Amino acid sequence: MSSVMIVHEPSKVLLRAHLRGEKPSRQARKPTVRVAKKEDIYVLPRDAGESERLQAQNNHLKRSLGGLLVHPAISLTKARMVLDCCTGTGAWLRDARLAARPDAVLEACDISLEQYHRGDAKGDDVWAQNILHRFPVHKRNRYDVIHQRYLTGGIPRDQWPQAIQNVVEALRPGGFLNLTEPNLQTNPTSALDDSTGISNWKVELKKISWEKNRLIQACADEVPSLMRNAGLVDIRTVRLRVPYGATCRALGMTEAQVESSIRLHMSPSFDAALKKLWVESCKGTAEEFDRNQILYEDFLREKGIWMDVSLVVGMKPF
């Protein structure tokens, strides 16, 4: 039986409980970083621009979610073994280190380590792992908590069941899997704010891209059933709304952070591909795409949008 809690802003009580207290100092561990493999299922660019986007995405989510790293049902202060699966730059891992217990072992994996920031991230062991394959034997039944975030643009629909099954196998009995995923659909604060429909223009174009690449558009909605089918129990969901543009002001963000969210939402990593798709799909000319981009950016700056993001947790039964 799953439960869903929908909130617009994280509870300060939950956040204080989640991140309470200063941690004692500890001796720095020398992390192990293993060479990345060539095989790759990531459908987005894997370059400096994408690395910068991932870093900005982490910072924006951290601000938007009030510092919440995982579902409130998970206590990082009690977890001994933690894995950041599909770690990207390792930004989440760095934040989790500050919230974890002093003797926690934090590990990370991704199909490629090209974007992993070895100097900043704090993984005790980092290795190349395609989550469509089973984890190494010594990594199975190992982790108290596994965190995985924003793979909606990285895994085709038909590959999600196998991916989650492989990750679940790495959990110890009684361990928790946290999946943080968005829905592709975005919403203006009010329908009255968008008489031209420009707020929905880019979403509709992204839907074409998602369909072409067989990706899950409403990933936040579908994750609970995927986790249940993988054998997890006690599945719970907290749904939050992440702002982009003017809506960031509702959470007290600065004007610089408002602008940062706009740049994040209009990332060149996506927009070059969307522009090509716009022309190839006979939706319009390149010039029309550019004009719509200007209108859309103006709308973000003046009105803003919200995106639904779900933090879903499930436990591996004993």
C-alpha angles and dihedrals in degrees: 000000000000129000130204128204117188118200135165096211129022117257110258089215091057092047093050090049090047097050102023124146134013117275123234116251118260139190112272113253118222104238123226113227118187127203116269121243124235098236111099136175095179107124096195126078115281101209143105092283092054091046089054090048092052091051092049090046091055092049093048093048091049091054094042095048095044093245095308107154101178139004109301090243088071119078111202089190089069099044116101098182120037129177126195101204117204088009100181107186092356092244094136090049091056091053093044091055089064092051098041129093115272096252096043119131111221118194133177139198139181136165088251129022095200091109098040111117101222094185096051107029117080106215117154089202125014123182142165112261132168104208090210085071128063116264119251112280093250090055095054122099087008114111133078091195132018118189122198126171142186102353092143089106094043109051127054116231096252092054098053097085093055092043094053092044091055092048092048089054088061091058120092115232106280091025124130132235116204118195118186112193138158134220114240092227116092128194136208117231088255135003086234088065092066113048092156096051092233092134089067096043097088094041091057090050091049089051089060089051092047092050091048091053094040092241127156110256098191095040094152089058097046101043096084094058091045090054092046091051089053089060101261120142138200091038114188133179135203113191118202132180117235116203129220123190121344093001088070087075089067087068093047097256120160124250089253089056091048089056091045091055090052092052089048093051091047095047117169087224088070104026098060090055092044092051091052090048091048091057097039091049090053091239090135145301128302089251091055090050090053091050091050089049090057092048091047094049090049090051091051091050095047104033110005133200140245128227123201114233124183128205105203124187130189133174127226106233122241 
